[in-house]
Amino acid sequence: MTLSYFIDPYPLPLVPHATKLLITLLIAGACASAGFLVAARQLRHQPHRKRMVKRLLRWCVSVTCITALLFFFRQQRVYVLAMPAIALAIFIAYAAWLVYVLTNGVRTMRKEAQVWRAAEERKKYLS
């Protein structure tokens, strides 16, 4: 691969079997989103964990939708939006966003869990 491949503003579409990849991507994204949604509903009595799962749900839905759009742009050969460099930059941003969500989410989840446990203890002694 050369640099000209990444900055080609009008690249060729992907192979014909790439539609199977798109369908697999959409199914996987829908399954992961549904799983996070079910987990968020089951955690209604643990708000600190529910917030973390909701953040992961937003990440999963966003990644699925934007990746499907990028795939569509590539298949339709949309000028400049189909560039592999844009797709690569977006996938690097996905990874950075996931690392941020996980590190920041775990850190805040621990703090919120301590506050939640203390409130539950107070509630137990006051009632």
N, C-alpha and C positions, 0 to 999 in steps of 0.2 A: 504494500500500500504506500502510496506517495501522498505528499501534502496536497497535490491537486485533486485527489479523490475526496478529501475532507472538505475542501472549499469549492467544490463544483456546484454552482447555483442551480443547475438543471440536470440532476443525476438521473440515471436510468432507474426504472422501477425495480423493485425486488423480484426475486424469482416467483413463478406462478404458485409455488407451494407455500408462499409466505402468507396466503390467506388462512391456511390451517394454523399458522403461528398466531395470527390475529385472533382467530376464534378461540384458540387455547388460552391466549392472554386474557381475553374478555371473560372466559369461563373461570379462570383462576382468580382474576380480580374480583369477580362477583362472589365466588365461594369464600375468598378471604374476607371480603367486606361483610358478607352474611355471617361469617363466624365471629367477627369482631362485634357486629351488631347484637348477636345473641349473647355474647359474653357481656356486653355493656348492660343489657337488660337483666341478666342474672346477677350483676353486681350492684343492684340498686341500693342495697343496704351498706355498701362500702364505697362511698363517694370518691375517695382518693384513688382507688383502683379503676373506678368507672371513668374518671377523667383521662387516665393514661390509655385505656382501651379506646376511648373516643378519639384521642389524638392519633392513635395508630389507624383507626378506621378512616379518619380524614385523609391521612397519608395514603392509605391503600386506594381509596376512591380517586384521589387526585392523580396518583401515578397511573392507574388504569385508564382514566379518561384522557390524560395528556399523551400517554403512549399510543393509544388508539388514534388520536388526532395526528400524531407524528407519522404513524404508519400510513394513515390515509393520505397525508400530504406527499409521502414518498411514492405511494402507488399512483397518485394522480399527477405526479411530477410538477407540483406547485413550485413556481420560481422562488428561490432563496429559502423558503420554509422547508424544503425537502433536503437541505444540505446535511450531510452526515456530521459536520462539525456542530451544528445546532443540536442534533440528537445526542451527540457525545457530551456536550456541555450540559444538556438537561439531565442526562443520566448521572453525571457527576453531581449535579445539584440535588437529585433524588437521594443519592447516597449521603451527601452532607446533611440534608434535611432529616433523614432517618437517624443518623448518628446524633443530631441535635435533639430530636424527639425522644430518643431512648435515654441519652445521658441526662438531659434536663428533666425529663419525665420521671425517671427513677429517683433523681435527687429530690424533686418536689413531692413525689409520692411518699418518700420516707418521712419528710417533714409533716406532710398532711396526715400520715398514719399516726404519728406520735400525738398530734393535736386531737385527732379523732378518738384514739384510745383514752386519752385523758378526759375528754368530754363524756365518753361512755362510762368511765369510772365515776365521774361526778354525778352523772345521771343515775347510776345504780345506787349511790349512797343518798341522793336527795329524794328518791321516790320510795 
